[in-house]
Amino acid sequence: MFDSYFKVNMNTPFLLAPMAELSHRALRELIEGFGGCNEYFTEMISAGALLGGGPFESWYIDNGPRPEKLVYQLVGADSGQISRAAALLDQRECAGIDINMGCSAPLIRKTGAGVAWMASIDRAGELIGQVRQVVKRRLSVKLRIGFQDDFEYLANFCRRLEAEGVELITLHPRTALEKFKRLARWDYVGKLRQELGIPVAGNGDIASVADLLRRAAGHGFGPIMVGRAAVRQPWIFAQKVPGTISIEETGLRFLELLGRYQPVEFHLSRARLFFSYFCDNLKWGNYLKNLLNREETLAGIERVWRGYFAEHGEEENSSGA
Ligand SMILES: Cc1cc2nc3c(=O)[nH]c(=O)nc-3n(C[C@H](O)[C@H](O)[C@H](O)COP(=O)(O)O)c2cc1C
């Protein structure tokens, strides 16, 4: 069974999803250390903040460690701002520029950004037409199904983006307001691939190497994007399974990378966030999460992390993480 999966998988590009607070250089370095993936999307970068010179922008636009595999994702509600920000990023070494038309967080959506673009085919088409004039690199869009569960609307929306010059679409197949509890509709990925002349990446609910290979083998041909599971298991693209790698070492390496590649203001919040994902791999992970959350410094987090492994070793979560 695995042999036939592997054959398809050899030709399937694997992409790291854009995730706010997660898809930054420290995670990319960690994933590269396990062998890497084909492209790394950045966490969404606010077009307005980038143009206004926000205090953390230099961290957000860090394209390391593999600039040629980096895709900058922009979020915004104003087409002029998005175009100007895209033109700026287009001058940096990267694989492409992605426009966020999928984020459903109320704070983003209510400003007219993220998935709000999916409410109007014309508004979205005009934005892409404008951005296309200033971006020479690959232009892509990440989106959801739309506000209704209506495949025809999605197909029309994407055909318009393709006509305006988008070269890759990533579909996270949930409707605009659906949460993670509702399973991603992967059949829409296969259907959309048949409708468009450009590649369609599929994304959503891949939790293990077996899921990754299953999705690469089904739903037609196209890239596969992974989000949360690539934080929980940064070795997923290397197709290693838990039990063959050291979770303790992964956490320690992450702390080192965090110190080097994130601003000090973010250290504690990002450490808590990442370690809560790493803990999902461990048998007593919930207990460990509570202990880690009480720590106020990276040194404290390291001490508690090391202490856990001294006591319990690398015993895995039997639910398969
Ligand atoms: C913490 C978090 C932050 C996210 N931030 C972004 C973002 O900045 N841009 C975006 O397009 N999607 C964002 N997403 C959505 C993911 O890219 C992805 O579509 C979603 O998590 C489903 O994929 P998964 O099941 O592999 O995690 C975010 C998701 C999470 C969990």
The ligand as a Gaussian input file, in Angstrom:
#p B3LYP/6-31G(d) Opt

LIG

0 1
 C       -2.799000      29.447000      14.583000
 C       -3.205000      29.525000      13.130000
 C       -2.890000      30.661000      12.400000
 C       -3.276000      30.745000      11.055000
 N       -2.897000      31.849000      10.337000
 C       -3.151000      31.898000       8.997000
 C       -2.607000      32.936000       8.189000
 O       -1.847000      33.805000       8.673000
 N       -2.923000      32.942000       6.861000
 C       -3.727000      31.963000       6.299000
 O       -3.979000      32.013000       5.092000
 N       -4.205000      30.951000       7.037000
 C       -3.927000      30.869000       8.360000
 N       -4.335000      29.799000       9.084000
 C       -5.019000      28.678000       8.401000
 C       -3.978000      27.616000       7.962000
 O       -3.110000      28.130000       6.969000
 C       -4.675000      26.361000       7.407000
 O       -5.482000      26.732000       6.323000
 C       -5.544000      25.653000       8.454000
 O       -4.873000      25.555000       9.697000
 C       -5.938000      24.256000       7.980000
 O       -4.787000      23.473000       7.759000
 P       -4.283000      22.354000       8.839000
 O       -5.478000      21.494000       9.158000
 O       -3.190000      21.614000       8.124000
 O       -3.827000      23.100000      10.038000
 C       -3.991000      29.687000      10.427000
 C       -4.297000      28.549000      11.193000
 C       -3.905000      28.451000      12.516000
 C       -4.211000      27.191000      13.294000

